[in-house]
């Protein structure tokens, strides 16, 4: 018998496999699922002061096409900070108010879910 830990769609399963005697096909006995451990996220580029209190979030799931602003750059309400692609459309993620970019928490090419924090402002 061999024990394996398998992750399927974020669910972790402990599986015991009994090797068949001459059948050539192993028989799997799945155990109850257990919560998946979260992998540590890569450290995003941030300003020396840390993340800001104003969040710029993804409006929909998609892919980051380009980063329009840099850490430390002053932005006005409505200025594009990040440009995303979702459903074959470019969508600018804009500053919700005037401020200074405190952190950029994504990079071009990243796939993100709706509500993911892409950048922060002070």
C-alpha positions in Angstrom: 0.0 0.0 0.0 1.2 3.5 -0.8 -0.2 6.8 0.5 -0.4 9.9 -1.7 -1.6 13.4 -1.2 -3.4 14.7 -4.3 -4.8 18.2 -4.9 -7.7 18.6 -7.3 -9.3 22.0 -7.9 -7.9 23.3 -4.7 -9.2 20.3 -2.6 -6.5 18.2 -1.0 -7.2 14.4 -0.7 -5.2 11.7 1.1 -5.3 8.6 -1.0 -4.2 5.1 -0.2 -3.4 2.9 -3.2 -3.4 -0.9 -2.8 -1.2 -2.4 -5.5 -3.1 -5.3 -7.2 -1.6 -8.8 -7.2 -1.2 -9.5 -10.9 -4.1 -7.3 -12.1 -1.9 -4.4 -13.1 -4.5 -1.9 -12.0 -4.2 -0.2 -8.6 -7.3 0.3 -6.6 -7.6 3.7 -4.9 -9.4 4.3 -1.7 -10.0 8.1 -1.3 -10.1 9.6 2.1 -12.2 12.6 3.2 -11.0 15.9 1.7 -9.1 18.3 3.9 -8.6 22.0 3.4 -5.8 23.0 1.0 -2.8 24.8 2.4 -2.4 28.2 0.7 0.9 28.7 -1.1 2.9 31.7 -0.1 2.4 34.6 -2.6 5.3 36.3 -4.3 6.2 39.6 -2.8 4.9 42.4 -5.0 6.9 45.6 -5.6 6.0 48.1 -2.9 7.1 51.5 -1.8 9.3 51.9 1.2 6.2 53.1 3.2 4.2 49.9 2.5 0.8 49.5 0.9 -1.6 52.4 0.8 -5.1 52.5 2.2 -6.9 53.1 -1.1 -7.3 49.9 -3.2 -7.4 49.6 -7.0 -9.2 46.3 -7.6 -9.9 44.2 -10.7 -13.4 44.8 -11.9 -13.6 41.3 -13.5 -11.5 38.2 -14.0 -8.9 38.7 -16.7 -5.3 39.2 -17.6 -3.1 42.2 -16.8 -2.0 43.8 -20.1 0.1 46.6 -18.8 0.9 48.7 -15.7 0.3 52.4 -16.5 1.6 53.9 -13.2 4.7 53.6 -11.1 5.2 53.5 -7.4 5.5 57.0 -6.1 3.6 58.6 -9.1 0.8 61.0 -8.3 -2.5 60.1 -10.0 -5.8 61.9 -10.3 -9.2 60.4 -9.9 -10.0 58.5 -13.1 -6.4 58.0 -14.2 -5.6 54.5 -15.5 -3.3 52.7 -13.1 -3.6 49.1 -14.6 -5.0 48.0 -18.0 -6.6 44.5 -18.1 -8.0 42.3 -20.8 -11.3 40.6 -20.1 -13.6 38.9 -22.7 -11.4 40.3 -25.5 -11.8 43.9 -24.2 -9.3 46.3 -22.7 -10.5 47.7 -19.4 -8.6 50.4 -17.5 -8.6 50.0 -13.7 -8.6 53.6 -12.6 -7.7 55.5 -9.5 -10.9 55.9 -7.4 -9.5 59.3 -6.0 -6.5 61.5 -6.2 -3.4 60.1 -4.5 0.1 58.7 -4.8 0.7 55.1 -6.0 1.9 53.2 -2.9 2.2 49.7 -4.4 1.8 47.8 -7.6 0.6 44.3 -6.7 0.6 42.7 -10.1 2.6 42.5 -13.3 1.8 42.3 -17.1 0.7 38.8 -18.0 -0.8 38.0 -14.5 -4.2 36.3 -14.5 -6.4 37.8 -11.8 -9.9 37.2 -10.4 -12.5 39.9 -9.9 -11.8 41.9 -6.7 -8.1 41.2 -6.7 -6.1 44.2 -5.4 -4.0 45.3 -8.3 -2.4 48.4 -6.7 -2.8 50.7 -3.7 -2.7 54.5 -3.3 -2.1 56.8 -0.4 
